[in-house]
Amino acid sequence: MNKKKLKLRPFLSVGTFFFLISLVISGIVIHVTDHQPYTFTKIYCMVLHNISALCFLVFSAGHVFENWKSLRSYISGTAKRYVSVETLIVAALMLAVLLICRVKTLNLIEEHGITF
């Protein structure tokens, strides 16, 4: 009997991808049904979203741990000690997303008269 051994790297990569897809789809359904009454589908997607988020975090952490050497070489240039262009672009993109979210949040707070 020829038993195949589970390969950790593909397992973590595929798991991370599938849970990301689940997060995206369930998040869209939750957002679209935000102002509608609770239905089985809405509650199911809320539960699915929360469990998928937890699984995504676990798989992502495992994926980062398993690929740490490669990730470290992507962040810093392999031949030289500099920050790679890809890292700078992703950092700039993340900064833009954070700023957009801050502006949107402040606008919503002002629009609805929310105080803390």
Secondary structure as GFF3:
##gff-version 3
##sequence-region A 1 116
A	DSSP	alpha_helix	8	32	.	.	.	ID=ss1
A	DSSP	alpha_helix	40	66	.	.	.	ID=ss2
A	DSSP	alpha_helix	68	75	.	.	.	ID=ss3
A	DSSP	alpha_helix	85	112	.	.	.	ID=ss4
###
